[in-house]
Amino acid sequence: MALEAQLARDIIKEQFGPVVLPVADLLIQRFPGFTSLSTLIAQCAPTPAPTVKRALLVLFRHNLIDVSK
């Protein structure tokens, strides 16, 4: 894992906790550009869809992700 990715992962874990971390981790490592919500939910399989959506909302509110068309 790249140093920048590990640093981002550590900061997200410390600031937002273990619920947001798996979603952010997928966005950092597997989908570094963009992905659809349905793909992200499918990749977070054991995590319920509402929890994934709440984690995305947390990241969005802190300007850590951008939502576009």
C-alpha positions in Angstrom: 0.0 0.0 0.0 1.3 3.4 -0.9 2.4 5.7 1.9 -0.3 8.3 1.0 -3.0 5.7 1.0 -1.9 4.3 4.4 -1.8 7.9 5.8 -5.3 8.6 4.5 -6.5 5.3 6.0 -5.0 6.1 9.4 -6.5 9.6 9.5 -10.0 8.3 8.5 -9.9 5.6 11.1 -8.8 8.0 13.8 -11.3 10.7 12.9 -14.4 8.8 11.8 -14.0 5.3 13.3 -14.4 1.7 12.1 -17.8 2.2 10.4 -16.6 4.7 7.9 -13.2 3.1 7.4 -14.2 0.1 5.1 -16.1 2.4 2.7 -13.3 4.9 2.6 -10.8 2.1 2.2 -12.6 0.8 -0.8 -12.7 4.3 -2.4 -9.0 4.8 -1.8 -7.7 1.4 -2.9 -10.2 -0.2 -5.4 -12.0 2.8 -6.9 -9.5 5.7 -6.9 -11.4 7.6 -9.6 -15.1 7.0 -9.4 -17.7 4.3 -8.9 -21.4 3.9 -8.7 -23.3 3.6 -5.4 -24.6 0.2 -6.3 -21.1 -1.1 -7.0 -19.8 0.3 -3.8 -22.7 -1.3 -1.8 -22.0 -4.6 -3.5 -18.3 -4.5 -2.6 -19.2 -3.7 1.1 -21.3 -6.9 1.2 -21.5 -7.7 4.9 -22.2 -4.0 5.7 -25.9 -3.1 5.2 -26.7 -0.5 2.5 -28.0 2.2 4.9 -24.7 2.0 6.8 -22.7 2.4 3.6 -24.8 5.4 2.6 -24.3 7.0 6.0 -20.6 6.5 5.8 -20.6 8.2 2.4 -22.6 11.0 3.8 -20.0 11.5 6.6 -17.2 11.6 4.0 -19.2 14.0 1.8 -20.0 16.4 4.6 -16.3 16.6 5.4 -15.4 17.3 1.7 -13.5 14.1 1.4 -15.5 12.8 -1.6 -17.1 14.6 -4.4 -20.5 13.5 -5.8 -21.0 14.2 -9.5 -23.1 12.8 -12.4 
